[in-house]
Each structure stands twice: as structure tokens, then as C-alpha cells.
Amino acid sequence: MARIAGVNIPTNKRVLIALTYIHGIGRTKATEIVDKLGIDHSRRVQDLSDAEVLQIRETLDADHIVEGDLRRNTSMNIKRLMDLACYRGLRHRKGLPVRGQRTHTNARTHKGKAKPIAGKKK
């Protein structure tokens, strides 16, 4: 099993798909990395040499923010908004949708499970 950016990526998958297991790498960035290094799109991780895995590792370290650093950046940005007490920060603090979605109905994923209200039978 190849270990890149602190993540064990699956060996039996194609390199493009396996790279998406790393937080911060999607299909587009994975394609860019593979094209830059000249690795064939149909190759599997188990077929890569140690040198190629090392090249992928170095490319990620040099050009991309992934895994822990990315998570830390995101949480620091949210914390900054909350400390500023701007509208977006207040929405984060209250656990409501931040980007203008309706909350009269829906928004259940962000608000959590619906809480029953006592005495509202009629």
C-alpha cells in the first residue's frame, strides 16, 4: 500500500482515482498531477515504481495544500469569521446555513435532526 501525504491510498485502483482519497485532491488536481509527471491514466498504483510514488509525494508537498494543513486552514478561516462576529461567522456559530439558503423548511443537514415541539398537536 502506497502512503502519500499521510494517507494509505488503495493499490488496486487507478492512480487518478487513488489520489482523490487524499483530502484536498479531486479529479481535476489528480489529472493535473498525473499529466505533469507523465504517468499514464490507466496505470494502477501497484504498478508504480518507488521513484514515481516519490515524485507524486514531492509534487504534492511543493504545489498543493492537502490533508492536515488544509483542514487547519479551513478551521482557522471559520474561527476568524466567528471572532469577527460578521454575518457568516454568526451563521457558523448558530449552526445555520451560511450561504443564503432558506431555513423555513429544509436545512436539516446543517441544523440537525428536527426537534419535536410539545403541545403542537392541533
DOGU-606938 format. One record per residue: residue number from 1; residue in three letters; x, y, z of N, C-alpha, C in turn. Coordinates in nm, 2 decimals. Each point is the difference from the previous one (the first is absolute). Layout:
BEGIN
+------+------+--------+--------+--------+--------+--------+--------+--------+--------+--------+
: resi : resn :    n.u :    n.v :    n.w :   ca.u :   ca.v :   ca.w :    c.u :    c.v :    c.w :
+------+------+--------+--------+--------+--------+--------+--------+--------+--------+--------+
:  NUM :  Ala :      X :      Y :      Z :      X :      Y :      Z :      X :      Y :      Z :
...
+------+------+--------+--------+--------+--------+--------+--------+--------+--------+--------+
***
This chain:
BEGIN
+------+------+--------+--------+--------+--------+--------+--------+--------+--------+--------+
: resi : resn :    n.u :    n.v :    n.w :   ca.u :   ca.v :   ca.w :    c.u :    c.v :    c.w :
+------+------+--------+--------+--------+--------+--------+--------+--------+--------+--------+
:    1 :  Met :   0.08 :  -0.12 :   0.00 :  -0.08 :   0.12 :   0.00 :   0.09 :   0.12 :   0.00 :
:    2 :  Ala :  -0.03 :   0.09 :  -0.09 :   0.08 :   0.13 :  -0.01 :  -0.05 :   0.10 :   0.10 :
:    3 :  Arg :   0.09 :   0.07 :   0.06 :  -0.03 :   0.10 :   0.10 :   0.04 :   0.14 :  -0.05 :
:    4 :  Ile :  -0.10 :   0.08 :  -0.03 :   0.03 :   0.14 :  -0.06 :  -0.07 :   0.10 :   0.09 :
:    5 :  Ala :   0.07 :   0.10 :   0.04 :  -0.06 :   0.11 :   0.09 :  -0.07 :  -0.06 :   0.12 :
:    6 :  Gly :   0.06 :  -0.10 :   0.06 :  -0.06 :  -0.06 :   0.12 :  -0.12 :  -0.08 :  -0.02 :
:    7 :  Val :  -0.03 :  -0.04 :  -0.12 :  -0.12 :  -0.08 :  -0.03 :   0.04 :  -0.12 :  -0.08 :
:    8 :  Asn :  -0.06 :  -0.12 :   0.05 :   0.03 :  -0.12 :  -0.07 :  -0.10 :  -0.01 :  -0.12 :
:    9 :  Ile :   0.06 :   0.02 :  -0.12 :  -0.09 :  -0.01 :  -0.12 :  -0.01 :  -0.14 :  -0.05 :
:   10 :  Pro :  -0.12 :  -0.04 :  -0.05 :  -0.02 :  -0.14 :  -0.04 :   0.08 :  -0.04 :  -0.12 :
:   11 :  Thr :   0.06 :  -0.12 :   0.00 :   0.09 :  -0.04 :  -0.10 :  -0.06 :  -0.05 :  -0.13 :
:   12 :  Asn :  -0.13 :  -0.05 :   0.02 :  -0.06 :  -0.07 :  -0.12 :  -0.08 :   0.10 :  -0.09 :
:   13 :  Lys :   0.00 :   0.13 :   0.04 :  -0.07 :   0.10 :  -0.08 :   0.09 :   0.07 :  -0.10 :
:   14 :  Arg :  -0.06 :   0.07 :  -0.10 :   0.08 :   0.08 :  -0.09 :   0.06 :   0.12 :   0.08 :
:   15 :  Val :   0.11 :   0.05 :  -0.05 :   0.07 :   0.11 :   0.08 :  -0.09 :   0.12 :   0.01 :
:   16 :  Leu :  -0.07 :   0.04 :  -0.11 :  -0.09 :   0.11 :   0.01 :  -0.11 :  -0.01 :   0.11 :
:   17 :  Ile :  -0.05 :  -0.12 :   0.02 :  -0.11 :  -0.02 :   0.10 :   0.07 :  -0.01 :   0.14 :
:   18 :  Ala :   0.11 :  -0.06 :   0.01 :   0.06 :  -0.02 :   0.13 :   0.05 :   0.13 :   0.06 :
:   19 :  Leu :   0.04 :   0.10 :  -0.09 :   0.05 :   0.13 :   0.05 :  -0.12 :   0.07 :   0.07 :
:   20 :  Thr :  -0.12 :  -0.02 :  -0.05 :  -0.12 :   0.07 :   0.06 :  -0.03 :  -0.04 :   0.14 :
:   21 :  Tyr :   0.07 :  -0.11 :   0.05 :  -0.02 :  -0.04 :   0.14 :   0.07 :   0.10 :   0.09 :
:   22 :  Ile :   0.08 :   0.09 :  -0.05 :   0.07 :   0.10 :   0.08 :  -0.09 :   0.12 :   0.01 :
:   23 :  His :  -0.02 :   0.05 :   0.12 :  -0.08 :   0.12 :   0.02 :   0.06 :   0.12 :  -0.06 :
:   24 :  Gly :  -0.07 :   0.06 :  -0.09 :   0.05 :   0.12 :  -0.08 :   0.04 :  -0.03 :  -0.14 :
:   25 :  Ile :  -0.01 :  -0.13 :  -0.04 :   0.03 :  -0.04 :  -0.14 :  -0.13 :  -0.06 :  -0.06 :
:   26 :  Gly :  -0.05 :   0.07 :  -0.10 :  -0.11 :  -0.05 :  -0.07 :   0.04 :  -0.06 :  -0.14 :
:   27 :  Arg :  -0.10 :  -0.02 :  -0.08 :   0.03 :  -0.06 :  -0.13 :   0.09 :   0.09 :  -0.09 :
:   28 :  Thr :  -0.03 :   0.13 :   0.01 :   0.07 :   0.10 :  -0.09 :   0.15 :   0.01 :   0.04 :
:   29 :  Lys :   0.02 :   0.01 :   0.14 :   0.14 :   0.02 :   0.04 :   0.08 :  -0.13 :  -0.02 :
:   30 :  Ala :  -0.07 :  -0.12 :   0.02 :   0.06 :  -0.13 :  -0.02 :   0.05 :  -0.01 :  -0.15 :
:   31 :  Thr :  -0.09 :   0.04 :  -0.09 :   0.03 :   0.00 :  -0.14 :   0.12 :   0.09 :  -0.03 :
:   32 :  Glu :   0.01 :   0.12 :   0.06 :   0.11 :   0.09 :  -0.02 :   0.13 :  -0.06 :   0.04 :
:   33 :  Ile :   0.00 :  -0.06 :   0.12 :   0.12 :  -0.06 :   0.06 :   0.05 :  -0.12 :  -0.09 :
:   34 :  Val :  -0.09 :  -0.08 :  -0.04 :   0.04 :  -0.12 :  -0.08 :   0.05 :   0.05 :  -0.14 :
:   35 :  Asp :  -0.06 :   0.10 :  -0.06 :   0.04 :   0.05 :  -0.13 :   0.14 :   0.07 :   0.02 :
:   36 :  Lys :   0.02 :   0.07 :   0.10 :   0.13 :   0.07 :   0.03 :   0.11 :  -0.10 :   0.01 :
:   37 :  Leu :  -0.03 :  -0.11 :   0.07 :   0.11 :  -0.10 :   0.02 :   0.01 :  -0.10 :  -0.12 :
:   38 :  Gly :  -0.09 :   0.00 :  -0.09 :   0.00 :  -0.09 :  -0.12 :  -0.03 :  -0.14 :   0.03 :
:   39 :  Ile :  -0.09 :  -0.02 :   0.10 :  -0.05 :  -0.13 :   0.03 :  -0.12 :  -0.03 :  -0.08 :
:   40 :  Asp :  -0.01 :  -0.12 :  -0.05 :  -0.12 :  -0.04 :  -0.08 :  -0.12 :  -0.01 :   0.09 :
:   41 :  His :  -0.12 :   0.05 :  -0.06 :  -0.12 :   0.01 :   0.08 :  -0.06 :  -0.14 :   0.04 :
:   42 :  Ser :   0.03 :  -0.10 :  -0.08 :  -0.05 :  -0.13 :   0.02 :   0.08 :  -0.09 :   0.10 :
:   43 :  Arg :   0.12 :   0.05 :   0.04 :   0.08 :  -0.07 :   0.09 :  -0.05 :  -0.01 :   0.14 :
:   44 :  Arg :   0.03 :  -0.11 :   0.07 :  -0.05 :  -0.02 :   0.14 :   0.11 :   0.03 :   0.09 :
:   45 :  Val :  -0.04 :   0.02 :   0.13 :   0.10 :   0.04 :   0.10 :   0.10 :  -0.11 :   0.02 :
:   46 :  Gln :  -0.04 :  -0.12 :   0.00 :   0.09 :  -0.11 :   0.02 :   0.11 :  -0.01 :  -0.11 :
:   47 :  Asp :  -0.03 :   0.05 :  -0.12 :   0.10 :   0.00 :  -0.11 :   0.10 :   0.11 :   0.01 :
:   48 :  Leu :  -0.02 :   0.10 :   0.09 :   0.09 :   0.11 :   0.00 :   0.13 :  -0.04 :   0.07 :
:   49 :  Ser :   0.11 :   0.06 :  -0.05 :   0.13 :  -0.03 :   0.07 :   0.01 :   0.09 :   0.12 :
:   50 :  Asp :   0.10 :  -0.03 :   0.08 :   0.02 :   0.08 :   0.12 :   0.04 :   0.15 :  -0.04 :
:   51 :  Ala :   0.07 :   0.01 :  -0.11 :   0.05 :   0.13 :  -0.04 :  -0.13 :   0.09 :  -0.04 :
:   52 :  Glu :  -0.09 :  -0.07 :  -0.07 :  -0.12 :   0.08 :  -0.04 :  -0.09 :   0.04 :   0.12 :
:   53 :  Val :  -0.01 :  -0.09 :   0.10 :  -0.07 :   0.03 :   0.12 :   0.07 :   0.12 :   0.07 :
:   54 :  Leu :   0.13 :   0.00 :   0.00 :   0.08 :   0.11 :   0.06 :  -0.03 :   0.13 :  -0.07 :
:   55 :  Gln :   0.00 :  -0.01 :  -0.14 :  -0.03 :   0.12 :  -0.08 :  -0.14 :   0.06 :   0.04 :
:   56 :  Ile :  -0.10 :  -0.09 :   0.01 :  -0.13 :   0.05 :   0.04 :   0.00 :   0.07 :   0.13 :
:   57 :  Arg :   0.07 :  -0.06 :   0.10 :   0.01 :   0.05 :   0.13 :   0.07 :   0.14 :   0.00 :
:   58 :  Glu :   0.11 :   0.01 :  -0.07 :   0.07 :   0.13 :  -0.01 :  -0.09 :   0.11 :  -0.07 :
:   59 :  Thr :  -0.07 :  -0.04 :  -0.11 :  -0.09 :   0.09 :  -0.06 :  -0.11 :   0.05 :   0.09 :
:   60 :  Leu :  -0.06 :  -0.09 :   0.08 :  -0.10 :   0.05 :   0.09 :   0.05 :   0.09 :   0.11 :
:   61 :  Asp :   0.12 :  -0.03 :   0.05 :   0.06 :   0.08 :   0.10 :   0.04 :   0.14 :  -0.05 :
:   62 :  Ala :   0.04 :   0.01 :  -0.13 :   0.05 :   0.12 :  -0.05 :  -0.12 :   0.09 :  -0.05 :
:   63 :  Asp :  -0.10 :  -0.06 :  -0.06 :  -0.10 :   0.08 :  -0.07 :  -0.14 :   0.01 :   0.06 :
:   64 :  His :  -0.03 :  -0.09 :   0.09 :  -0.14 :  -0.01 :   0.05 :   0.00 :   0.00 :   0.15 :
:   65 :  Ile :  -0.11 :   0.06 :   0.05 :  -0.03 :  -0.01 :   0.15 :  -0.10 :  -0.11 :   0.02 :
:   66 :  Val :   0.04 :  -0.11 :   0.07 :  -0.09 :  -0.11 :   0.02 :  -0.01 :  -0.05 :   0.14 :
:   67 :  Glu :  -0.10 :  -0.08 :   0.03 :  -0.01 :  -0.07 :   0.13 :  -0.01 :   0.09 :   0.12 :
:   68 :  Gly :   0.09 :  -0.01 :   0.09 :   0.00 :   0.07 :   0.13 :   0.01 :   0.15 :  -0.02 :
:   69 :  Asp :   0.09 :   0.05 :  -0.08 :   0.02 :   0.14 :  -0.03 :  -0.13 :   0.06 :  -0.05 :
:   70 :  Leu :  -0.06 :  -0.07 :  -0.10 :  -0.13 :   0.05 :  -0.06 :  -0.11 :   0.01 :   0.11 :
:   71 :  Arg :  -0.01 :  -0.11 :   0.07 :  -0.10 :   0.00 :   0.11 :   0.02 :   0.11 :   0.10 :
:   72 :  Arg :   0.13 :   0.02 :   0.04 :   0.03 :   0.11 :   0.09 :  -0.03 :   0.14 :  -0.06 :
:   73 :  Asn :   0.03 :   0.02 :  -0.12 :  -0.03 :   0.13 :  -0.07 :  -0.15 :   0.02 :   0.00 :
:   74 :  Thr :  -0.08 :  -0.10 :  -0.03 :  -0.14 :   0.02 :  -0.01 :  -0.06 :   0.03 :   0.14 :
:   75 :  Ser :   0.04 :  -0.07 :   0.10 :  -0.05 :   0.02 :   0.13 :   0.05 :   0.14 :   0.06 :
:   76 :  Met :   0.12 :   0.04 :  -0.04 :   0.04 :   0.13 :   0.04 :  -0.08 :   0.11 :  -0.07 :
:   77 :  Asn :  -0.03 :  -0.02 :  -0.12 :  -0.08 :   0.10 :  -0.08 :  -0.14 :   0.02 :   0.07 :
:   78 :  Ile :  -0.06 :  -0.12 :   0.03 :  -0.13 :   0.00 :   0.07 :   0.01 :   0.07 :   0.13 :
:   79 :  Lys :   0.10 :  -0.03 :   0.08 :   0.02 :   0.06 :   0.13 :   0.02 :   0.15 :  -0.01 :
:   80 :  Arg :   0.07 :   0.04 :  -0.10 :   0.02 :   0.15 :  -0.02 :  -0.13 :   0.07 :  -0.03 :
:   81 :  Leu :  -0.09 :  -0.06 :  -0.08 :  -0.13 :   0.05 :  -0.03 :  -0.08 :   0.01 :   0.13 :
:   82 :  Met :   0.01 :  -0.10 :   0.08 :  -0.08 :   0.00 :   0.13 :   0.05 :   0.10 :   0.09 :
:   83 :  Asp :   0.13 :   0.02 :   0.01 :   0.06 :   0.10 :   0.09 :  -0.04 :   0.14 :  -0.05 :
:   84 :  Leu :   0.00 :   0.03 :  -0.13 :  -0.04 :   0.13 :  -0.05 :  -0.15 :   0.03 :   0.03 :
:   85 :  Ala :  -0.08 :  -0.11 :   0.02 :  -0.14 :   0.02 :   0.02 :  -0.07 :   0.06 :  -0.12 :
:   86 :  Cys :   0.05 :  -0.03 :  -0.12 :  -0.07 :   0.04 :  -0.12 :  -0.12 :  -0.10 :  -0.03 :
:   87 :  Tyr :  -0.08 :   0.03 :  -0.10 :  -0.12 :  -0.08 :  -0.02 :   0.04 :  -0.14 :  -0.02 :
:   88 :  Arg :   0.10 :  -0.03 :  -0.08 :   0.03 :  -0.14 :  -0.03 :   0.05 :  -0.07 :   0.13 :
:   89 :  Gly :   0.08 :   0.08 :   0.08 :   0.05 :  -0.06 :   0.13 :  -0.12 :  -0.03 :   0.09 :
:   90 :  Leu :  -0.10 :   0.09 :   0.01 :  -0.11 :  -0.03 :   0.08 :  -0.08 :  -0.12 :  -0.05 :
:   91 :  Arg :  -0.01 :  -0.02 :  -0.13 :  -0.07 :  -0.12 :  -0.05 :   0.07 :  -0.12 :   0.04 :
:   92 :  His :   0.13 :   0.00 :  -0.01 :   0.09 :  -0.12 :   0.04 :  -0.03 :  -0.03 :   0.15 :
:   93 :  Arg :   0.00 :   0.11 :   0.08 :  -0.01 :  -0.02 :   0.14 :  -0.14 :  -0.06 :   0.04 :
:   94 :  Lys :  -0.10 :   0.04 :  -0.07 :  -0.14 :  -0.05 :   0.03 :  -0.02 :  -0.13 :  -0.07 :
:   95 :  Gly :   0.09 :  -0.05 :  -0.09 :  -0.03 :  -0.12 :  -0.06 :  -0.10 :   0.00 :  -0.11 :
:   96 :  Leu :  -0.01 :   0.12 :  -0.07 :  -0.10 :   0.01 :  -0.11 :   0.07 :   0.01 :  -0.13 :
:   97 :  Pro :  -0.07 :  -0.01 :  -0.11 :   0.07 :   0.01 :  -0.13 :   0.06 :   0.14 :  -0.02 :
:   98 :  Val :   0.12 :   0.01 :  -0.06 :   0.07 :   0.12 :  -0.01 :  -0.02 :   0.07 :  -0.13 :
:   99 :  Arg :  -0.04 :  -0.07 :  -0.10 :   0.00 :   0.06 :  -0.14 :  -0.14 :   0.04 :  -0.05 :
:  100 :  Gly :  -0.09 :   0.04 :   0.09 :  -0.12 :   0.05 :  -0.05 :  -0.11 :  -0.09 :  -0.03 :
:  101 :  Gln :   0.01 :  -0.13 :   0.04 :  -0.11 :  -0.10 :  -0.03 :  -0.12 :   0.03 :   0.09 :
:  102 :  Arg :  -0.11 :  -0.05 :  -0.04 :  -0.12 :   0.02 :   0.08 :   0.01 :  -0.09 :   0.13 :
:  103 :  Thr :  -0.06 :   0.05 :   0.11 :   0.00 :  -0.09 :   0.12 :  -0.14 :  -0.02 :   0.05 :
:  104 :  His :  -0.10 :   0.06 :  -0.06 :  -0.14 :  -0.02 :   0.05 :  -0.03 :  -0.15 :  -0.01 :
:  105 :  Thr :   0.03 :  -0.06 :  -0.11 :   0.00 :  -0.15 :  -0.02 :   0.14 :  -0.04 :  -0.04 :
:  106 :  Asn :   0.02 :  -0.12 :  -0.01 :   0.14 :  -0.05 :  -0.04 :   0.11 :   0.04 :   0.10 :
:  107 :  Ala :   0.12 :   0.00 :  -0.05 :   0.12 :   0.04 :   0.08 :   0.02 :  -0.10 :   0.11 :
:  108 :  Arg :  -0.06 :  -0.12 :  -0.01 :   0.01 :  -0.10 :   0.11 :   0.14 :  -0.05 :   0.02 :
:  109 :  Thr :   0.08 :  -0.01 :  -0.11 :   0.14 :  -0.06 :   0.01 :   0.08 :   0.10 :   0.09 :
:  110 :  His :  -0.02 :   0.13 :  -0.01 :   0.08 :   0.09 :   0.08 :  -0.06 :   0.02 :   0.14 :
:  111 :  Lys :  -0.13 :   0.01 :   0.01 :  -0.06 :   0.02 :   0.13 :  -0.01 :  -0.12 :   0.08 :
:  112 :  Gly :   0.01 :  -0.12 :  -0.06 :  -0.01 :  -0.12 :   0.08 :  -0.14 :  -0.06 :   0.00 :
:  113 :  Lys :  -0.02 :  -0.11 :   0.07 :  -0.13 :  -0.06 :   0.00 :  -0.11 :   0.09 :   0.06 :
:  114 :  Ala :  -0.12 :  -0.01 :  -0.06 :  -0.11 :   0.09 :   0.04 :  -0.04 :  -0.03 :   0.15 :
:  115 :  Lys :  -0.02 :   0.10 :   0.08 :  -0.04 :  -0.01 :   0.14 :  -0.15 :   0.01 :   0.01 :
:  116 :  Pro :  -0.07 :  -0.09 :   0.06 :  -0.14 :   0.01 :   0.01 :  -0.04 :   0.11 :   0.10 :
:  117 :  Ile :  -0.11 :   0.07 :  -0.03 :  -0.04 :   0.11 :   0.09 :  -0.13 :  -0.05 :   0.08 :
:  118 :  Ala :   0.01 :   0.00 :   0.13 :  -0.11 :  -0.05 :   0.08 :  -0.13 :   0.09 :  -0.01 :
:  119 :  Gly :  -0.11 :  -0.06 :   0.00 :  -0.13 :   0.07 :   0.00 :  -0.04 :   0.06 :  -0.14 :
:  120 :  Lys :   0.06 :  -0.06 :  -0.11 :  -0.03 :   0.06 :  -0.13 :  -0.09 :  -0.10 :  -0.08 :
:  121 :  Lys :  -0.09 :  -0.07 :   0.07 :  -0.08 :  -0.11 :  -0.07 :  -0.10 :   0.05 :  -0.10 :
:  122 :  Lys :  -0.08 :   0.10 :   0.04 :  -0.11 :   0.05 :  -0.08 :   0.06 :   0.08 :  -0.11 :
+------+------+--------+--------+--------+--------+--------+--------+--------+--------+--------+
***
